[in-house]
């Protein structure tokens, strides 16, 4: 039986009877005050009716208090998709021996929208009752639904017992990967088929040794294997191919700048979704994908692994990760990643870069670039583009325009300094980050850059 806390409230039937007696009593009192002859018997009947109602209501209330609570079982999906409606089912076992109606309301945590709550559920003796409602999570993370509240009618329908039943339930909310990128994934599959990235390796110019063969016209001298040449007595060349198990690591900023909001999602969620999209593509290409975070309460690291199951591992690591108020520390992030990732990889740093980051950002990224291929992805606030394109008609418009242009100019100078040191950068709006990362990755993959 569900543990319950309860409180009584009068039903409409009891309130109607009390109102009727009140009106009758006012009428009798007014007639007596005006000196009208009222039979004493009417006063006696009124008092008898009031006492009878009080007695019946008391008996009905006692019976309701002794009545056991219904047993409620909640069927809740263990995994929910962010922003997508899902169905929750409540099964109700009740002890009523006559038909009735139960008012039910399931308490959902903040960050979840509901439809079809509260509900009126018909109860029939000896039958299991069911109801359904819809649930839509608005935030990622781990959520608990501990309480279901019911309004139980008394046998004579004069009272309702409001009971809070302990019905424990837990669920996890993940990014809705399929909804966010469903159409894009179809396009990407076609794109990959047209490019033939995995079907056309660049023979002889990759980094992974493939085989020894006779030296051919057009081969580079550095391909000659001198020991094999000496044994064979004729020039022998080493043939290389693109590495098939390259590694991609996302270095995700969880700091306060990523809390900027563009549309329904913060920059952090846009960056997270873009990383998942590229992870899907990279895993399809046979590369290993991993993740590291910084500027968060507890840095997380997921070692690069190949296979589609790694996408589920990424979701499990990221589903409850939230941005914080901490400032980013690029130097500490670079050192932390270098201690955990020894093998050369493509490191994608997702953040919101500003000109004041120059002193710390550039040395950290250059140190990281000595061991890995680095790609910086800087998210740009949508409002900056809006201010830049908005017609200037007032003094406030002019201030906004000048401020936006000054901020963009400072960002541009930072980007130029990074590019001058061989650090490629994508300056993009949050909504465009995913497709641009995929395009850059495929271009580098085809060219054998990393």
N, C-alpha and C positions, 0 to 999 in steps of 0.2 A: 504494500500500500504506500502511496506517495505521502510523505510527511507534508502536513498542511498547516497553515495559519489561516484562521477564519474570522470574519466579522459579519454581523447581521445587518441587513437593511430592509425596510418595509417594501413589499411589492405594491404594485398599482392597485390591486384589489383591496388591500388593507387601507390604503390611502383614500380610495373611493368611499369605503364604508365609514371611515372617520369623517370625511367631508360631509357625507349625507347626514350623519348624526349631529355634526356641528351646525349645519344649516337648520335642521329640525329643532335643535336646542335653542338657537338664536330666535327662531320663530316663536317658540313657546315662551321664551323669556320676554320678548318684545310684547306679546299679547298680554302677559301678566303685568308688565309695566304700564300698559295702556288701560288697565282695569277691565279687560275683556274677560268674560267668564270662560275659563278653560277647565275642562274636566280634570279632576285630580288623577284620573286613570291614565291620561295621556302622559303626565309627568312620570308616573310610575313605569309606564311602558318604555319611556325614553331611557330612564335609568337602568331598567332591566336589559334593554338592548345594548347599552354601553358596557354593562358588566359582562353580558354574554360575549360581546366582541372581544373584551379584554381577556376573558377566560379562554376562548377559542384561540386567540392569537398567542397566548402564553403556551398553551398545549402544542400548538403548531410549531412555535419557536423551539420548544424543548425537543420535539421529535426531530426537527431539522438539525439541532446541535448534536444529537446522538447519531444521526445518519452518517454512515461512513462516506469518505470522499471517493470520487471516481478514480480509477487507475488509468493514467494516460501514458501512452508510449509514443515517442516522437521518432519518426523516420526522417533523418536529416542526412543529406549527402556528406560524405567525409571530406570532399573537395568541392569548392565552389569557384566559379570563374568571376573575376572582377568585372562588375558592371552588367552581368548577365542574370536574367531571372531564372530561378530554380524553384522547384516545387518541394514543399515540406508537407508531410502527412502526419496527422495526429489520430491515433486509435484510442477510443474511449470505452472502457469497461465500467459499468455503473450498477449500483444495487437497487435501482428504482423498480417497484412492482407495478407501476402504472406509467402511461405515456407522459412525457414532459419535454421541456425544451431547456437545453443547457447553453448558457452564454460562455464563450471561451475566447481567451486572448493569450497568445503566446508572447512572452517578453523576449524581444530580440535586443542584442547589444547596440550601443551607438555605432553608427557607421553602416547600418543596414536598413534598407527601405523594404516595406512590406505592402502587400495587396491582399484584400479579402480578410482583414482582421479589424475588429473582432467579428466572430461568427455566431449565429444561432444554430445549434445542432439538435435535431430531433432525437429524442431518446425513446426507445421501445424496450419493454421488459424482455430480458433474456437475449438481447441482440447486441452485437458489437457495433458501436457507432464510429463513423470516421468523418474527418473533414480535411480539407487541403487549403493551403494558402501559398502565396508566392513570396519569395525572398530574393532581394537583390543587394549584394554587398557593394559598398562604395569605397572600401579601403581593403588593402591586402593585410594578411596577418592571420593570427590564430584567434578564434572567437569561441566563446562559451555561451550557451543558452541554458541558464540554470532553472528558470521558473516558468510555469504555465499557470495562468490565473483563470478560474472558472467562477461563474455565478450560478449556484445550484438552487433550484426552487424547492420550497417546503412542500410537504404532502398536500396541504390545503391551499397552496399558492398565495399565502399571505406574506411570506418572507422570502428573501433571497440570502443565501450564505456566500459571501465572497471569500474564496479560498485560494491561497497561493501554494501551489503544489511544486515540490522539488522534482523536476524532470530534467536531469542532467543531459546535456548534449554538447558536442564539440565539433568544430569544423575548421578547415583551413581554406583561406581565400588566396588563389593564385592569379597571376596576370592571365587575362583571357587571350592567350597566344593565338588561337585559331581565329577568333573574331577580329583581332587587331590586324593580322597579316594574312588572312585566308586568301583573299584575292591576289595579294602580292606574292604569296608562295606559289600559286599556280603560274604566275608570270615568271617567277624566278626559275621554276622547273623547266619551263620552255626555253628560257634564256640559257640555262646551263646546257640544255640539249643542243642548242644552236652553236654555243661556243665550243663545246666538246672539251672542257678544261681537263677532264681526267683521261680523255681518249687520245689526246695529242700531246704527249710529253715532249719537251724540247731536248732531244737527244744530244748528248755531248756537252751540254752547257749547264747542267744542274749541279747539285752539290753531293748527291748520293751516288756512290760507285755502282756501275751496272755490269760491265764486262770488259775484257781485253779483246782487242781486234787489231788487224793490220792497219798501219798508218795510211790515211787516205789524203788525197789532195784537198786542201781547205782546212785540215785539222790544225789546231794551234800547237806550237812546240811544247807548251806546258802540259799537253795531254800525253806526251811520250813517256812510257814506263821504261826507264833506262835498264833496270835489272832484267825485265822480260826481253828487251831488245838485245841485250848482251847474250842471253841464253838462246834466243831464237836466231840471231844473226841477221835479223832484218827489223826495220822500225815497227814497234808495237805501241799502240795508243790505248790509253784508258778512256772508256766511254762512261759518261755520267748521265744521270737522269734526274728530273725534279724529285725532291724528297717527297715521299708519299705519306709520311707521318709528321708533317710540320705541326707546329703548336701555335695556338692563338690564346692569349690571356687578356682578359678585360680588367683594367685597373680602374675601378669605379669610385668616384668621389661621392661621399655621403654627407658632405658638409653643408653649411647653412646656405651657401649660394645656390645649391641644387633644390632649395625649397621654393624658388620662384615659380609662380603659377602661370601657365599658358593654357587656356581652355580648361578642360576638366581635370587635367593632370599637371602635376608639378614637373619641373625639369628632371628631377630624379627618376620619376616613373617613365618619362620619355626615354631617358638614357637606359634604363633597365630594359624596356621593351625593345629598344634598338639592339642591345647586346644579345637578347634572346633570338632576335631575327637573324643576326649574323652568326650566332652559334648554330642555329639550324642549318644555315647554308654551309658553314665550315665543316660541320659534322657530315653533311651529305657529300662533301668533297674528300672525305677520308682524313681530315685533319683532327688533331686533338684540341679540345677547348677547355680552358680553365678560367678561374675568376679570383680576383683579389679586391678587397675594399679598403678604404682608408677614410679618416675623419669620421669614424663611427664609434659607437660605444665599445664594441669588441671587433677588431678587424677579422675578416673571414677570408679563408683561402681554400680554394678547390683546385687540386692539382689537375693539369690537363690530361684528359682521357679521350680516346676515340670511341665512336659508336653512338647510335641514337639514344641509348639509355642515359648518356651524359646530359641530354637536355632535361630529362626528369630530375637528375641530380642537381642541375643548375636551378630549376624551379624550387626544389626542396630547400636550397640554400638561400634563395632570394625572396621567397614568398612573404616572409615577415620582416624583411630588412627595410628600415625606414631612415629617412634623412634626419640629421641632427643639427644642433646649433653650433657645432664645433667648427673652427676654421680649418681649412685644409693645410696640411704639412707635406709638401711634395718631396722634400728631402727625406723625411722619415719614411714616406711611402715607397720611394725608390729603394732605399736601403732594405726595407722590410721585404720587398719583392725579390731583390737580388739574393737574399739569404735563402729564399725558398724555391726560386726558379733558376737552376743552373744552366739548363740547356737553352740554346738560342730559340727565341720565339718572337712572334708578332705581338707586341704589347700595345693595346689600344687604351689610351688614357681618356676617359670621359669626364669632363668637368665644365665649369663656366669660368673661363680665364679672364683676368683683368690686367691692366698695365702694372698694377702694384705687385703682381706676382713675379715680375721679371727677375729680381735679385735672387729669389729662391728657386723659381721654376727652371730657369735655363741651366744652372749647374746640375740640378737633379736629373733633368731629362738627358743631358749630355752624358752623365754617368751611367744612366740606364741604357743609352744608345750604344755604349761601348760593348755591351753584351747581347743586346736585343734590337730588333727592328721596332721603332717606336712610331706610333701614329697618334697625334693629339686631336681630340674631337672637342671643340669648344661650342657650347650651346649659347645662342644669342637670343635675348628676350624679344618676343614678338612685338612688344610695345615700342621698341627702338625703330623697327621698320615702319610701324604705323605713324610715329611722330615725324619720321623723315619724309614720308609721303603725304602727310596731312597739309592742306593749304594753310599758309600763315595769314590770318586775318585779324588777330588781336595780339595785344602785348603778351598775354599768357601763351598764345600759340608760338610767338617768337622765342620766348624763354624755353619752352619745351623743345622746339626745333634746335636751338643752339646747344642746349644740354645734350640732346641725343647725338648731334653731330660731333660734339667734343668727345663724348664717351666712345663713339664708334671710331673716331680718329685715333684715340689712345689704344683701343684694341687692335686696330690695324698696324700701329707701330710695333706692338708686341709681337704680332703674327709675323711681321717682316723680319724682326730680329731672330725669331725662332727658325724661320725658313733660311735665313743667312747662315745658320749653324747646322743646316742639313736636317732639321726636324720638321717633317711634313705635318700640316695642320688642316683640319676641316672646320671652317667657321660656318655654322649652319643653324637654322631654326630648329627647335626641338622636334617638330612634326616631320622634318625631312632627314633627321639623323639616321634612321634605320636604312632607308634606300641608299643614302650616300655612303654609309659604311660598307654596305654590300657591294656597291659599284667599285669602291676603292680596293676592297679585298679581292674581287674577281680580276680587276685589272692587274694588280700585283701578282696574283696567282698565275695568270696567263703569262706575264712577263718574267716570272721566276725571280722576283725581287727579293723575296724572303724564303 
